[in-house]
Amino acid sequence: MGGFSSEREISLKTGSAVAAALKEQGYDVAPIMAGRDLWEKIKESKIDIAFIALHGALGEDGAAQGLLEWMGIPYVGSGILGSALSMNKTIAKEIFIFHGIPTPDFQAIFRDDPDFMEKAKRDLKLPCIVKPASQGSTIGLSIVRREEELEAAILCAFKMDDEVLVEDFIDGRNLTVGIVGERALPIVEIKPKGGLYDYEAKYTKGKTDYLCPAPLSSEAARRCSELALQAHKVLRCRGLSRVDLMLDSGGNPFVLECNTLPGMTGTSLLPMAAKQAGMEFGVLLENILDTVK
């Protein structure tokens, strides 16, 4: 847990919660603070299996997974390829399109393109979502409703990444589907009180209402779960993930992204869905460990 990404604080909360719950389940747990000496710390710990609680760059993008592969240590979650594909939202959406998975229209903007602003304005559809291509926790995300807001939103996202995603805004219901093994958990509907599900709304208790299971028709729930499982599979994910979707006013689902190491904090959505399915936190973690091959 820990690491260097903008999601370090959430990683520490996830790691602490996971370590405490696994100890309660009777496991011998060695909390490891991830830094530049991660290799040495892992070697000294003599662990049998790694529960990765690193969110964001170097933890969720295949880097930590590659290190563990070199060391011959099995670990929780997706492998190098699945982690890398899912981390870059642009690449993930291109794969969704190839497989016929509905996702909002988008364009990718690159910092080293001298004409990026002109291209963005030329192909602009309002309102739109602007966000870094490889960040989590909605860090650097903006809703752009007027063209004059676009430049500031892109420059804000560029503070976090060299690639920015400009995505059509879907006005509808915000849903997420947790996956453990090959099983889709009950769907959670996310209803931020401030309108935007940003970092503050995610991690401040009382800022967002969550409905689990989401009040959906059986057909809509089935379709969303199927799309989530399909997204999980085509991105080569394994073990666990959480797939975010939007359901528009016509009842049409759109897959936004796949999180390969979703949060495990007091406000996290995967544990919430698991509890609805009858799995308390410790049991959920054991089920996740059981997916490791």
C-alpha positions, -999 to +999 in steps of 0.1 A: +000+000+000+010+036-004+031+043-035+036+075-054+003+081-072-022+109-066-044+081-050-018+074-022-041+085+006-069+061-006-043+033-010-033+037+026-069+035+037-075+004+015-044-013+027-051-006+064-086-020+061-075-051+042-047-058+066-069-055+096-097-077+081-072-104+070-057-105+105-091-110+119-096-139+095-065-155+110-039-147+083-003-137+091-003-102+074+028-081+066+018-045+057+043-032+032+047+006+026+055+008-011+084+031-020+115+029-042+128+001-020+097-020-026+117-050-040+138-052-008+108-049+015+089-076-004+120-099-002+124-092+035+088-099+043+090-135+029+053-133+019+035-162+002+010-140-017+006-103-023-027-084-018-021-053-039-038-023-024-020+002-046-043+025-066-031+045-096+002+047-113+029+020-105+003+000-086-027-005-108-010-002-143+010-034-143+043-020-128+039-037-094+025-068-111+056-070-132+078-068-101+059-096-084+061-117-116+099-113-116+100-123-079+078-153-085+052-142-060+015-147-068-007-117-063-044-106-062-060-091-092-052-086-129-019-094-145+004-070-163-016-068-195-050-065-180-038-039-156-022-018-183-051-020-207-076-010-180-055+018-166-055+037-199-092+047-205-086+055-241-072+021-249-099+004-229-126+023-248-110+013-281-112-023-270-148-019-259-157-005-294-139-034-311-160-059-291-193-040-296-195-028-260-214+005-259-193+034-245-196+072-249-181+087-280-147+103-272-115+118-285-080+116-271-059+148-267-021+146-263+001+172-247+028+169-273+003+177-301+007+215-309-028+216-323-046+197-295-068+226-285-080+233-320-087+196-326-106+194-293-128+224-302-134+212-338-148+179-327-164+192-295-199+180-284-214+198-254-217+189-226-187+167-223-165+151-197-128+159-196-105+137-176-069+123-175-066+091-195-048+072-167-060+085-134-085+072-109-108+086-082-121+112-107-090+132-100-086+160-127-122+154-140-144+182-152-178+186-168-177+212-196-210+228-205-197+258-225-169+260-250-151+287-231-147+261-202-129+236-224-093+249-223-092+252-185-106+217-181-080+202-205-051+221-188-064+208-154-064+172-167-029+177-182-016+184-147-022+147-140-014+130-174+001+136-208-031+122-224-066+135-218-099+120-227-128+142-239-159+121-237-196+127-245-216+134-214-243+109-207-272+124-187-285+095-167-280+071-138-245+064-125-240+026-119-212+003-109-208-034-110-183-052-088-168-085-100-152-112-080-139-142-099-164-147-126-194-134-106-211-100-110-222-086-076-254-066-070-254-033-089-248-001-069-264+032-080-244+063-071-263+095-064-240+124-055-258+151-037-237+178-054-244+165-089-208+156-097-193+123-084-159+139-078-131+131-053-149+148-025-182+131-032-164+097-034-145+099-001-166+121+022-193+103+041-227+119+036-218+136+002-233+107-019-262+083-015-257+047-026-285+023-035-277-014-035-291-032-051-299-004-077-336-001-084-335-014-119-358-036-139-346-072-141-338-068-178-318-036-172-299-052-143-292-083-164-279-062-193-256-041-171-242-071-154-235-088-187-218-058-201-197-054-170-185-091-172-178-087-209-157-055-203-138-074-175-131-102-198-121-083-230-096-062-210-080-095-197-089-088-161-089-114-135-098-119-098-117-087-091-127-054-108-153-028-107-169-016-139-185+018-141-215+025-164-241+051-172-277+043-180-293+070-201-329+082-200-338+057-227-325+028-206-294+023-227-262+013-208-228+027-216-196+013-201-172+040-189-142+022-175-129-008-156-111-004-122-088-034-116-080-026-080-111-009-066-110+008-032-117-012+000-124+017+023-154+025+045-171+042+016-160+018-011-185+002-035-172-033-040-175-042-003-209-026-002-221-048-031-204-079-016-223-073+017-256-072-002-246-105-017-241-120+017-203-116+020-189-097+049-156-079+044-133-106+056-151-133+036-149-111+005-112-108+009-108-146+013-129-151-018-106-127-036-075-145-024-091-178-036-091-164-072-053-162-072-037-190-093 
